Amino acid sequence: QVELVESGGGLVQPGGSLRLSCVVSGAIISSAPVAWYRQVPGKERELVAIIASEGTTHYTDSVRGRCTISRDNAKNTVYLQIDTLKPEDTARYYCNKSPYWGQGTQVTVSS
């Protein structure tokens, strides 16, 4: 059984940083793409960043330059570092290794 568990969210001031973690069990993270999505109430879930099995990365335009997705194969964990956080980054962030989803971790950017 594949399980994804996110952590690292919280309340942060604008301009701050967070590192989100996604621990994967039951599957090898480098075997397929792993992605981070985010969702705010009333809106569709949107892709934030994805890391392919070979390690290439892709970011949505709104976070490119402020965001880094990475993975630690030994820990079977994928990370999302977000810098220079903005209020519009406020959302629940989800880890995805298709077709599996985690429960998400809330990020709130507010002064």
Biopython code that builds the backbone (N, CA, C, O; Angstrom):
import numpy as np
from Bio.PDB.StructureBuilder import StructureBuilder

atoms = [
    (1, "GLN", "N", (0.845, -1.200, 0.000)),
    (1, "GLN", "CA", (0.000, 0.000, 0.000)),
    (1, "GLN", "C", (0.879, 1.248, 0.000)),
    (1, "GLN", "O", (1.805, 1.367, 0.802)),
    (2, "VAL", "N", (0.584, 2.165, -0.896)),
    (2, "VAL", "CA", (1.370, 3.386, -1.012)),
    (2, "VAL", "C", (0.759, 4.462, -0.132)),
    (2, "VAL", "O", (-0.453, 4.675, -0.143)),
    (3, "GLU", "N", (1.605, 5.133, 0.625)),
    (3, "GLU", "CA", (1.154, 6.219, 1.484)),
    (3, "GLU", "C", (2.093, 7.408, 1.320)),
    (3, "GLU", "O", (3.312, 7.255, 1.247)),
    (4, "LEU", "N", (1.498, 8.590, 1.263)),
    (4, "LEU", "CA", (2.256, 9.833, 1.180)),
    (4, "LEU", "C", (1.875, 10.685, 2.385)),
    (4, "LEU", "O", (0.690, 10.899, 2.645)),
    (5, "VAL", "N", (2.848, 11.162, 3.106)),
    (5, "VAL", "CA", (2.591, 11.973, 4.294)),
    (5, "VAL", "C", (3.367, 13.275, 4.184)),
    (5, "VAL", "O", (4.598, 13.288, 4.153)),
    (6, "GLU", "N", (2.618, 14.367, 4.127)),
    (6, "GLU", "CA", (3.227, 15.691, 4.024)),
    (6, "GLU", "C", (3.397, 16.311, 5.405)),
    (6, "GLU", "O", (2.660, 16.006, 6.342)),
    (7, "SER", "N", (4.380, 17.180, 5.499)),
    (7, "SER", "CA", (4.600, 17.950, 6.722)),
    (7, "SER", "C", (5.379, 19.206, 6.365)),
    (7, "SER", "O", (5.871, 19.355, 5.247)),
    (8, "GLY", "N", (5.480, 20.108, 7.338)),
    (8, "GLY", "CA", (6.292, 21.300, 7.148)),
    (8, "GLY", "C", (5.521, 22.582, 6.921)),
    (8, "GLY", "O", (6.112, 23.660, 6.866)),
    (9, "GLY", "N", (4.208, 22.479, 6.788)),
    (9, "GLY", "CA", (3.427, 23.682, 6.610)),
    (9, "GLY", "C", (3.315, 24.488, 7.890)),
    (9, "GLY", "O", (3.766, 24.061, 8.953)),
    (10, "GLY", "N", (2.716, 25.645, 7.773)),
    (10, "GLY", "CA", (2.534, 26.483, 8.950)),
    (10, "GLY", "C", (2.214, 27.900, 8.570)),
    (10, "GLY", "O", (1.928, 28.207, 7.413)),
    (11, "LEU", "N", (2.267, 28.764, 9.569)),
    (11, "LEU", "CA", (2.026, 30.193, 9.381)),
    (11, "LEU", "C", (3.374, 30.889, 9.249)),
    (11, "LEU", "O", (4.251, 30.739, 10.099)),
    (12, "VAL", "N", (3.523, 31.643, 8.183)),
    (12, "VAL", "CA", (4.785, 32.333, 7.937)),
    (12, "VAL", "C", (4.492, 33.735, 7.427)),
    (12, "VAL", "O", (3.484, 33.964, 6.760)),
    (13, "GLN", "N", (5.363, 34.654, 7.739)),
    (13, "GLN", "CA", (5.183, 36.028, 7.276)),
    (13, "GLN", "C", (5.594, 36.165, 5.811)),
    (13, "GLN", "O", (6.426, 35.399, 5.325)),
    (14, "PRO", "N", (5.030, 37.110, 5.128)),
    (14, "PRO", "CA", (5.459, 37.361, 3.742)),
    (14, "PRO", "C", (6.965, 37.574, 3.675)),
    (14, "PRO", "O", (7.555, 38.249, 4.519)),
    (15, "GLY", "N", (7.569, 36.984, 2.656)),
    (15, "GLY", "CA", (9.017, 37.050, 2.517)),
    (15, "GLY", "C", (9.754, 35.905, 3.161)),
    (15, "GLY", "O", (10.952, 35.726, 2.939)),
    (16, "GLY", "N", (9.051, 35.128, 3.957)),
    (16, "GLY", "CA", (9.668, 34.005, 4.644)),
    (16, "GLY", "C", (9.804, 32.788, 3.752)),
    (16, "GLY", "O", (9.495, 32.823, 2.560)),
    (17, "SER", "N", (10.279, 31.704, 4.367)),
    (17, "SER", "CA", (10.517, 30.463, 3.632)),
    (17, "SER", "C", (9.942, 29.283, 4.397)),
    (17, "SER", "O", (9.773, 29.320, 5.616)),
    (18, "LEU", "N", (9.651, 28.246, 3.645)),
    (18, "LEU", "CA", (9.223, 26.985, 4.234)),
    (18, "LEU", "C", (9.806, 25.849, 3.413)),
    (18, "LEU", "O", (10.043, 25.987, 2.212)),
    (19, "ARG", "N", (10.032, 24.727, 4.077)),
    (19, "ARG", "CA", (10.381, 23.513, 3.360)),
    (19, "ARG", "C", (9.358, 22.443, 3.711)),
    (19, "ARG", "O", (9.247, 22.013, 4.859)),
    (20, "LEU", "N", (8.625, 22.032, 2.705)),
    (20, "LEU", "CA", (7.634, 20.982, 2.879)),
    (20, "LEU", "C", (8.281, 19.638, 2.576)),
    (20, "LEU", "O", (9.152, 19.527, 1.713)),
    (21, "SER", "N", (7.839, 18.630, 3.299)),
    (21, "SER", "CA", (8.357, 17.274, 3.101)),
    (21, "SER", "C", (7.221, 16.327, 2.751)),
    (21, "SER", "O", (6.098, 16.471, 3.234)),
    (22, "CYS", "N", (7.532, 15.368, 1.911)),
    (22, "CYS", "CA", (6.573, 14.322, 1.547)),
    (22, "CYS", "C", (7.295, 12.983, 1.685)),
    (22, "CYS", "O", (8.142, 12.628, 0.865)),
    (23, "VAL", "N", (6.946, 12.260, 2.729)),
    (23, "VAL", "CA", (7.531, 10.937, 2.946)),
    (23, "VAL", "C", (6.650, 9.902, 2.262)),
    (23, "VAL", "O", (5.447, 9.821, 2.510)),
    (24, "VAL", "N", (7.269, 9.123, 1.404)),
    (24, "VAL", "CA", (6.533, 8.111, 0.642)),
    (24, "VAL", "C", (6.880, 6.725, 1.168)),
    (24, "VAL", "O", (8.052, 6.396, 1.352)),
    (25, "SER", "N", (5.878, 5.935, 1.403)),
    (25, "SER", "CA", (6.090, 4.538, 1.782)),
    (25, "SER", "C", (5.329, 3.647, 0.819)),
    (25, "SER", "O", (4.280, 4.030, 0.300)),
    (26, "GLY", "N", (5.862, 2.454, 0.581)),
    (26, "GLY", "CA", (5.206, 1.522, -0.311)),
    (26, "GLY", "C", (5.553, 1.686, -1.770)),
    (26, "GLY", "O", (5.061, 0.925, -2.603)),
    (27, "ALA", "N", (6.388, 2.657, -2.109)),
    (27, "ALA", "CA", (6.815, 2.873, -3.485)),
    (27, "ALA", "C", (8.142, 3.608, -3.467)),
    (27, "ALA", "O", (8.455, 4.321, -2.514)),
    (28, "ILE", "N", (8.914, 3.433, -4.517)),
    (28, "ILE", "CA", (10.203, 4.111, -4.644)),
    (28, "ILE", "C", (9.984, 5.431, -5.360)),
    (28, "ILE", "O", (9.428, 5.459, -6.457)),
    (29, "ILE", "N", (10.419, 6.530, -4.746)),
    (29, "ILE", "CA", (10.092, 7.847, -5.294)),
    (29, "ILE", "C", (10.741, 8.100, -6.643)),
    (29, "ILE", "O", (10.223, 8.890, -7.431)),
    (30, "SER", "N", (11.852, 7.456, -6.927)),
    (30, "SER", "CA", (12.528, 7.703, -8.197)),
    (30, "SER", "C", (11.975, 6.845, -9.333)),
    (30, "SER", "O", (12.467, 6.922, -10.459)),
    (31, "SER", "N", (10.972, 6.040, -9.053)),
    (31, "SER", "CA", (10.424, 5.153, -10.085)),
    (31, "SER", "C", (9.437, 5.859, -11.005)),
    (31, "SER", "O", (9.141, 5.373, -12.096)),
    (32, "ALA", "N", (8.927, 7.006, -10.562)),
    (32, "ALA", "CA", (7.921, 7.742, -11.331)),
    (32, "ALA", "C", (7.915, 9.182, -10.849)),
    (32, "ALA", "O", (8.472, 9.479, -9.792)),
    (33, "PRO", "N", (7.299, 10.078, -11.599)),
    (33, "PRO", "CA", (7.258, 11.474, -11.161)),
    (33, "PRO", "C", (6.532, 11.643, -9.822)),
    (33, "PRO", "O", (5.584, 10.923, -9.506)),
    (34, "VAL", "N", (7.007, 12.610, -9.058)),
    (34, "VAL", "CA", (6.329, 13.028, -7.839)),
    (34, "VAL", "C", (6.104, 14.525, -7.948)),
    (34, "VAL", "O", (6.993, 15.277, -8.348)),
    (35, "ALA", "N", (4.920, 14.937, -7.592)),
    (35, "ALA", "CA", (4.541, 16.348, -7.777)),
    (35, "ALA", "C", (3.989, 16.932, -6.491)),
    (35, "ALA", "O", (3.498, 16.223, -5.612)),
    (36, "TRP", "N", (4.088, 18.241, -6.415)),
    (36, "TRP", "CA", (3.404, 19.028, -5.386)),
    (36, "TRP", "C", (2.311, 19.840, -6.063)),
    (36, "TRP", "O", (2.535, 20.486, -7.087)),
    (37, "TYR", "N", (1.131, 19.793, -5.472)),
    (37, "TYR", "CA", (-0.002, 20.593, -5.894)),
    (37, "TYR", "C", (-0.429, 21.467, -4.720)),
    (37, "TYR", "O", (-0.026, 21.244, -3.578)),
    (38, "ARG", "N", (-1.244, 22.453, -5.024)),
    (38, "ARG", "CA", (-1.847, 23.250, -3.955)),
    (38, "ARG", "C", (-3.268, 23.595, -4.325)),
    (38, "ARG", "O", (-3.649, 23.628, -5.495)),
    (39, "GLN", "N", (-4.036, 23.848, -3.291)),
    (39, "GLN", "CA", (-5.452, 24.140, -3.508)),
    (39, "GLN", "C", (-5.948, 25.089, -2.439)),
    (39, "GLN", "O", (-5.635, 24.946, -1.257)),
    (40, "VAL", "N", (-6.730, 26.064, -2.880)),
    (40, "VAL", "CA", (-7.433, 26.943, -1.955)),
    (40, "VAL", "C", (-8.913, 26.647, -2.088)),
    (40, "VAL", "O", (-9.364, 26.207, -3.146)),
    (41, "PRO", "N", (-9.664, 26.879, -1.048)),
    (41, "PRO", "CA", (-11.099, 26.563, -1.097)),
    (41, "PRO", "C", (-11.777, 27.259, -2.271)),
    (41, "PRO", "O", (-11.573, 28.450, -2.506)),
    (42, "GLY", "N", (-12.572, 26.510, -2.990)),
    (42, "GLY", "CA", (-13.330, 27.067, -4.100)),
    (42, "GLY", "C", (-12.586, 27.096, -5.420)),
    (42, "GLY", "O", (-13.140, 27.496, -6.444)),
    (43, "LYS", "N", (-11.332, 26.673, -5.397)),
    (43, "LYS", "CA", (-10.548, 26.664, -6.635)),
    (43, "LYS", "C", (-10.040, 25.262, -6.921)),
    (43, "LYS", "O", (-9.988, 24.407, -6.038)),
    (44, "GLU", "N", (-9.668, 25.049, -8.174)),
    (44, "GLU", "CA", (-9.127, 23.759, -8.568)),
    (44, "GLU", "C", (-7.716, 23.582, -8.004)),
    (44, "GLU", "O", (-6.982, 24.543, -7.772)),
    (45, "ARG", "N", (-7.379, 22.336, -7.798)),
    (45, "ARG", "CA", (-6.033, 22.013, -7.366)),
    (45, "ARG", "C", (-5.075, 22.313, -8.522)),
    (45, "ARG", "O", (-5.333, 21.924, -9.661)),
    (46, "GLU", "N", (-3.976, 23.000, -8.228)),
    (46, "GLU", "CA", (-3.046, 23.362, -9.286)),
    (46, "GLU", "C", (-1.666, 22.767, -9.033)),
    (46, "GLU", "O", (-1.220, 22.636, -7.893)),
    (47, "LEU", "N", (-1.011, 22.414, -10.121)),
    (47, "LEU", "CA", (0.334, 21.888, -10.038)),
    (47, "LEU", "C", (1.307, 23.001, -9.656)),
    (47, "LEU", "O", (1.275, 24.089, -10.231)),
    (48, "VAL", "N", (2.168, 22.720, -8.685)),
    (48, "VAL", "CA", (3.184, 23.676, -8.276)),
    (48, "VAL", "C", (4.540, 23.295, -8.863)),
    (48, "VAL", "O", (5.221, 24.118, -9.475)),
    (49, "ALA", "N", (4.915, 22.040, -8.666)),
    (49, "ALA", "CA", (6.223, 21.580, -9.125)),
    (49, "ALA", "C", (6.188, 20.072, -9.269)),
    (49, "ALA", "O", (5.401, 19.383, -8.619)),
    (50, "ILE", "N", (7.061, 19.574, -10.138)),
    (50, "ILE", "CA", (7.130, 18.133, -10.353)),
    (50, "ILE", "C", (8.580, 17.742, -10.582)),
    (50, "ILE", "O", (9.341, 18.471, -11.220)),
    (51, "ILE", "N", (8.952, 16.586, -10.056)),
    (51, "ILE", "CA", (10.279, 16.038, -10.302)),
    (51, "ILE", "C", (10.089, 14.682, -10.972)),
    (51, "ILE", "O", (9.416, 13.794, -10.450)),
    (52, "ALA", "N", (10.702, 14.552, -12.142)),
    (52, "ALA", "CA", (10.564, 13.325, -12.916)),
    (52, "ALA", "C", (11.460, 12.228, -12.356)),
    (52, "ALA", "O", (12.313, 12.476, -11.504)),
    (53, "SER", "N", (11.254, 11.033, -12.843)),
    (53, "SER", "CA", (12.031, 9.901, -12.342)),
    (53, "SER", "C", (13.524, 10.091, -12.599)),
    (53, "SER", "O", (14.357, 9.668, -11.797)),
    (54, "GLU", "N", (13.855, 10.726, -13.711)),
    (54, "GLU", "CA", (15.274, 10.954, -14.014)),
    (54, "GLU", "C", (15.831, 12.202, -13.334)),
    (54, "GLU", "O", (17.017, 12.510, -13.454)),
    (55, "GLY", "N", (14.956, 12.923, -12.613)),
    (55, "GLY", "CA", (15.410, 14.052, -11.817)),
    (55, "GLY", "C", (15.162, 15.422, -12.393)),
    (55, "GLY", "O", (15.444, 16.424, -11.736)),
    (56, "THR", "N", (14.645, 15.493, -13.598)),
    (56, "THR", "CA", (14.336, 16.821, -14.149)),
    (56, "THR", "C", (13.150, 17.414, -13.402)),
    (56, "THR", "O", (12.310, 16.694, -12.863)),
    (57, "THR", "N", (13.102, 18.737, -13.381)),
    (57, "THR", "CA", (12.075, 19.432, -12.615)),
    (57, "THR", "C", (11.316, 20.422, -13.480)),
    (57, "THR", "O", (11.798, 20.893, -14.510)),
    (58, "HIS", "N", (10.123, 20.713, -13.022)),
    (58, "HIS", "CA", (9.278, 21.690, -13.715)),
    (58, "HIS", "C", (8.492, 22.445, -12.651)),
    (58, "HIS", "O", (8.060, 21.875, -11.650)),
    (59, "TYR", "N", (8.317, 23.758, -12.897)),
    (59, "TYR", "CA", (7.609, 24.609, -11.956)),
    (59, "TYR", "C", (6.529, 25.406, -12.668)),
    (59, "TYR", "O", (6.673, 25.773, -13.834)),
    (60, "THR", "N", (5.456, 25.665, -11.956)),
    (60, "THR", "CA", (4.466, 26.561, -12.503)),
    (60, "THR", "C", (5.023, 27.977, -12.487)),
    (60, "THR", "O", (5.885, 28.303, -11.671)),
    (61, "ASP", "N", (4.535, 28.805, -13.378)),
    (61, "ASP", "CA", (5.105, 30.143, -13.554)),
    (61, "ASP", "C", (5.087, 30.968, -12.268)),
    (61, "ASP", "O", (6.011, 31.740, -12.014)),
    (62, "SER", "N", (4.060, 30.812, -11.472)),
    (62, "SER", "CA", (3.897, 31.664, -10.291)),
    (62, "SER", "C", (4.922, 31.394, -9.192)),
    (62, "SER", "O", (5.088, 32.216, -8.291)),
    (63, "VAL", "N", (5.607, 30.261, -9.254)),
    (63, "VAL", "CA", (6.600, 29.948, -8.221)),
    (63, "VAL", "C", (8.005, 29.799, -8.784)),
    (63, "VAL", "O", (8.966, 29.668, -8.027)),
    (64, "ARG", "N", (8.132, 29.818, -10.101)),
    (64, "ARG", "CA", (9.449, 29.603, -10.700)),
    (64, "ARG", "C", (10.418, 30.686, -10.211)),
    (64, "ARG", "O", (10.101, 31.876, -10.231)),
    (65, "GLY", "N", (11.592, 30.254, -9.776)),
    (65, "GLY", "CA", (12.581, 31.187, -9.231)),
    (65, "GLY", "C", (12.504, 31.328, -7.720)),
    (65, "GLY", "O", (13.434, 31.825, -7.085)),
    (66, "ARG", "N", (11.378, 30.885, -7.142)),
    (66, "ARG", "CA", (11.205, 30.965, -5.684)),
    (66, "ARG", "C", (11.083, 29.585, -5.045)),
    (66, "ARG", "O", (11.010, 29.453, -3.823)),
    (67, "CYS", "N", (11.062, 28.588, -5.875)),
    (67, "CYS", "CA", (10.680, 27.266, -5.412)),
    (67, "CYS", "C", (11.674, 26.224, -5.924)),
    (67, "CYS", "O", (12.145, 26.308, -7.058)),
    (68, "THR", "N", (11.986, 25.250, -5.083)),
    (68, "THR", "CA", (12.868, 24.164, -5.487)),
    (68, "THR", "C", (12.273, 22.840, -5.025)),
    (68, "THR", "O", (12.004, 22.639, -3.841)),
    (69, "ILE", "N", (12.078, 21.952, -5.977)),
    (69, "ILE", "CA", (11.648, 20.597, -5.630)),
    (69, "ILE", "C", (12.879, 19.695, -5.681)),
    (69, "ILE", "O", (13.700, 19.791, -6.593)),
    (70, "SER", "N", (12.990, 18.836, -4.703)),
    (70, "SER", "CA", (14.144, 17.946, -4.645)),
    (70, "SER", "C", (13.715, 16.643, -3.981)),
    (70, "SER", "O", (12.604, 16.526, -3.464)),
    (71, "ARG", "N", (14.609, 15.679, -4.005)),
    (71, "ARG", "CA", (14.273, 14.412, -3.353)),
    (71, "ARG", "C", (15.522, 13.806, -2.728)),
    (71, "ARG", "O", (16.648, 14.052, -3.160)),
    (72, "ASP", "N", (15.281, 13.012, -1.705)),
    (72, "ASP", "CA", (16.328, 12.238, -1.046)),
    (72, "ASP", "C", (15.929, 10.774, -1.210)),
    (72, "ASP", "O", (15.054, 10.273, -0.504)),
    (73, "ASN", "N", (16.572, 10.112, -2.132)),
    (73, "ASN", "CA", (16.196, 8.727, -2.427)),
    (73, "ASN", "C", (16.401, 7.806, -1.226)),
    (73, "ASN", "O", (15.642, 6.858, -1.023)),
    (74, "ALA", "N", (17.417, 8.091, -0.447)),
    (74, "ALA", "CA", (17.685, 7.244, 0.714)),
    (74, "ALA", "C", (16.571, 7.333, 1.744)),
    (74, "ALA", "O", (16.271, 6.361, 2.438)),
    (75, "LYS", "N", (15.961, 8.508, 1.837)),
    (75, "LYS", "CA", (14.864, 8.703, 2.788)),
    (75, "LYS", "C", (13.492, 8.542, 2.121)),
    (75, "LYS", "O", (12.457, 8.636, 2.781)),
    (76, "ASN", "N", (13.499, 8.300, 0.819)),
    (76, "ASN", "CA", (12.241, 8.189, 0.060)),
    (76, "ASN", "C", (11.338, 9.393, 0.328)),
    (76, "ASN", "O", (10.137, 9.253, 0.555)),
    (77, "THR", "N", (11.939, 10.558, 0.295)),
    (77, "THR", "CA", (11.254, 11.797, 0.648)),
    (77, "THR", "C", (11.459, 12.832, -0.450)),
    (77, "THR", "O", (12.555, 12.974, -0.993)),
    (78, "VAL", "N", (10.404, 13.542, -0.762)),
    (78, "VAL", "CA", (10.458, 14.643, -1.715)),
    (78, "VAL", "C", (10.204, 15.936, -0.954)),
    (78, "VAL", "O", (9.342, 15.999, -0.078)),
    (79, "TYR", "N", (10.964, 16.959, -1.301)),
    (79, "TYR", "CA", (10.874, 18.238, -0.602)),
    (79, "TYR", "C", (10.395, 19.332, -1.558)),
    (79, "TYR", "O", (10.577, 19.249, -2.773)),
    (80, "LEU", "N", (9.782, 20.349, -0.975)),
    (80, "LEU", "CA", (9.446, 21.553, -1.716)),
    (80, "LEU", "C", (9.880, 22.744, -0.877)),
    (80, "LEU", "O", (9.279, 23.053, 0.152)),
    (81, "GLN", "N", (10.915, 23.394, -1.328)),
    (81, "GLN", "CA", (11.411, 24.613, -0.669)),
    (81, "GLN", "C", (10.762, 25.805, -1.355)),
    (81, "GLN", "O", (10.863, 25.962, -2.572)),
    (82, "ILE", "N", (10.101, 26.637, -0.576)),
    (82, "ILE", "CA", (9.479, 27.834, -1.131)),
    (82, "ILE", "C", (10.062, 29.032, -0.414)),
    (82, "ILE", "O", (9.977, 29.140, 0.809)),
    (83, "ASP", "N", (10.651, 29.928, -1.179)),
    (83, "ASP", "CA", (11.249, 31.143, -0.629)),
    (83, "ASP", "C", (10.419, 32.357, -1.030)),
    (83, "ASP", "O", (9.552, 32.286, -1.901)),
    (84, "THR", "N", (10.708, 33.461, -0.373)),
    (84, "THR", "CA", (10.020, 34.722, -0.665)),
    (84, "THR", "C", (8.507, 34.496, -0.750)),
    (84, "THR", "O", (7.859, 34.875, -1.725)),
    (85, "LEU", "N", (7.974, 33.880, 0.280)),
    (85, "LEU", "CA", (6.556, 33.535, 0.279)),
    (85, "LEU", "C", (5.674, 34.777, 0.187)),
    (85, "LEU", "O", (5.978, 35.831, 0.746)),
    (86, "LYS", "N", (4.580, 34.610, -0.534)),
    (86, "LYS", "CA", (3.619, 35.680, -0.744)),
    (86, "LYS", "C", (2.261, 35.247, -0.194)),
    (86, "LYS", "O", (1.998, 34.049, -0.088)),
    (87, "PRO", "N", (1.398, 36.193, 0.155)),
    (87, "PRO", "CA", (0.066, 35.814, 0.630)),
    (87, "PRO", "C", (-0.667, 34.899, -0.345)),
    (87, "PRO", "O", (-1.431, 34.028, 0.070)),
    (88, "GLU", "N", (-0.436, 35.095, -1.626)),
    (88, "GLU", "CA", (-1.116, 34.264, -2.627)),
    (88, "GLU", "C", (-0.589, 32.836, -2.678)),
    (88, "GLU", "O", (-1.132, 32.000, -3.401)),
    (89, "ASP", "N", (0.464, 32.552, -1.916)),
    (89, "ASP", "CA", (0.931, 31.164, -1.795)),
    (89, "ASP", "C", (0.130, 30.398, -0.740)),
    (89, "ASP", "O", (0.288, 29.187, -0.589)),
    (90, "THR", "N", (-0.719, 31.109, -0.020)),
    (90, "THR", "CA", (-1.545, 30.446, 0.989)),
    (90, "THR", "C", (-2.430, 29.401, 0.339)),
    (90, "THR", "O", (-3.191, 29.704, -0.580)),
    (91, "ALA", "N", (-2.329, 28.178, 0.813)),
    (91, "ALA", "CA", (-3.076, 27.059, 0.235)),
    (91, "ALA", "C", (-2.760, 25.809, 1.032)),
    (91, "ALA", "O", (-1.870, 25.802, 1.882)),
    (92, "ARG", "N", (-3.498, 24.762, 0.744)),
    (92, "ARG", "CA", (-3.141, 23.452, 1.260)),
    (92, "ARG", "C", (-2.297, 22.779, 0.166)),
    (92, "ARG", "O", (-2.696, 22.710, -0.997)),
    (93, "TYR", "N", (-1.143, 22.297, 0.568)),
    (93, "TYR", "CA", (-0.199, 21.713, -0.371)),
    (93, "TYR", "C", (-0.241, 20.188, -0.272)),
    (93, "TYR", "O", (-0.152, 19.609, 0.811)),
    (94, "TYR", "N", (-0.377, 19.569, -1.426)),
    (94, "TYR", "CA", (-0.515, 18.120, -1.516)),
    (94, "TYR", "C", (0.626, 17.506, -2.316)),
    (94, "TYR", "O", (1.112, 18.078, -3.292)),
    (95, "CYS", "N", (1.031, 16.343, -1.876)),
    (95, "CYS", "CA", (2.022, 15.554, -2.593)),
    (95, "CYS", "C", (1.282, 14.498, -3.413)),
    (95, "CYS", "O", (0.290, 13.921, -2.969)),
    (96, "ASN", "N", (1.792, 14.266, -4.614)),
    (96, "ASN", "CA", (1.142, 13.312, -5.506)),
    (96, "ASN", "C", (2.174, 12.418, -6.173)),
    (96, "ASN", "O", (3.151, 12.887, -6.757)),
    (97, "LYS", "N", (1.931, 11.125, -6.068)),
    (97, "LYS", "CA", (2.663, 10.131, -6.859)),
    (97, "LYS", "C", (1.559, 9.268, -7.476)),
    (97, "LYS", "O", (1.048, 8.326, -6.871)),
    (98, "SER", "N", (1.233, 9.632, -8.670)),
    (98, "SER", "CA", (0.027, 9.108, -9.302)),
    (98, "SER", "C", (-0.110, 7.595, -9.162)),
    (98, "SER", "O", (0.837, 6.853, -9.421)),
    (99, "PRO", "N", (-1.288, 7.147, -8.752)),
    (99, "PRO", "CA", (-2.524, 7.896, -8.525)),
    (99, "PRO", "C", (-2.774, 8.265, -7.071)),
    (99, "PRO", "O", (-3.909, 8.534, -6.677)),
    (100, "TYR", "N", (-1.720, 8.277, -6.281)),
    (100, "TYR", "CA", (-1.864, 8.451, -4.837)),
    (100, "TYR", "C", (-1.654, 9.906, -4.418)),
    (100, "TYR", "O", (-0.862, 10.643, -5.006)),
    (101, "TRP", "N", (-2.397, 10.286, -3.375)),
    (101, "TRP", "CA", (-2.316, 11.627, -2.802)),
    (101, "TRP", "C", (-2.103, 11.542, -1.304)),
    (101, "TRP", "O", (-2.561, 10.612, -0.640)),
    (102, "GLY", "N", (-1.398, 12.537, -0.790)),
    (102, "GLY", "CA", (-1.341, 12.675, 0.652)),
    (102, "GLY", "C", (-2.519, 13.480, 1.153)),
    (102, "GLY", "O", (-3.394, 13.873, 0.382)),
    (103, "GLN", "N", (-2.531, 13.723, 2.464)),
    (103, "GLN", "CA", (-3.618, 14.482, 3.076)),
    (103, "GLN", "C", (-3.384, 15.979, 3.017)),
    (103, "GLN", "O", (-4.304, 16.764, 3.245)),
    (104, "GLY", "N", (-2.177, 16.371, 2.716)),
    (104, "GLY", "CA", (-1.892, 17.787, 2.566)),
    (104, "GLY", "C", (-1.353, 18.426, 3.832)),
    (104, "GLY", "O", (-1.513, 17.907, 4.937)),
    (105, "THR", "N", (-0.707, 19.572, 3.638)),
    (105, "THR", "CA", (-0.219, 20.374, 4.745)),
    (105, "THR", "C", (-0.544, 21.839, 4.438)),
    (105, "THR", "O", (-0.322, 22.311, 3.323)),
    (106, "GLN", "N", (-1.063, 22.539, 5.421)),
    (106, "GLN", "CA", (-1.536, 23.905, 5.213)),
    (106, "GLN", "C", (-0.390, 24.906, 5.316)),
    (106, "GLN", "O", (0.406, 24.880, 6.255)),
    (107, "VAL", "N", (-0.333, 25.774, 4.335)),
    (107, "VAL", "CA", (0.610, 26.887, 4.343)),
    (107, "VAL", "C", (-0.188, 28.172, 4.349)),
    (107, "VAL", "O", (-1.023, 28.398, 3.473)),
    (108, "THR", "N", (0.067, 29.009, 5.333)),
    (108, "THR", "CA", (-0.607, 30.291, 5.444)),
    (108, "THR", "C", (0.449, 31.375, 5.515)),
    (108, "THR", "O", (1.312, 31.368, 6.393)),
    (109, "VAL", "N", (0.368, 32.301, 4.583)),
    (109, "VAL", "CA", (1.322, 33.410, 4.523)),
    (109, "VAL", "C", (0.584, 34.683, 4.902)),
    (109, "VAL", "O", (-0.276, 35.163, 4.163)),
    (110, "SER", "N", (0.926, 35.212, 6.042)),
    (110, "SER", "CA", (0.208, 36.375, 6.550)),
    (110, "SER", "C", (1.071, 37.104, 7.568)),
    (110, "SER", "O", (1.869, 36.496, 8.282)),
    (111, "SER", "N", (0.894, 38.421, 7.618)),
    (111, "SER", "CA", (1.595, 39.198, 8.623)),
    (111, "SER", "C", (0.708, 39.388, 9.848)),
    (111, "SER", "O", (1.122, 40.024, 10.817)),
]
sb = StructureBuilder()
sb.init_structure("model")
sb.init_model(0)
sb.init_chain("A")
sb.init_seg("    ")
for serial, (resi, resn, name, xyz) in enumerate(atoms, 1):
    if name == "N":
        sb.init_residue(resn, " ", resi, " ")
    sb.init_atom(name, np.array(xyz, "f"), 0.0, 1.0, " ", f" {name:<3s}", serial, name[0])
structure = sb.get_structure()
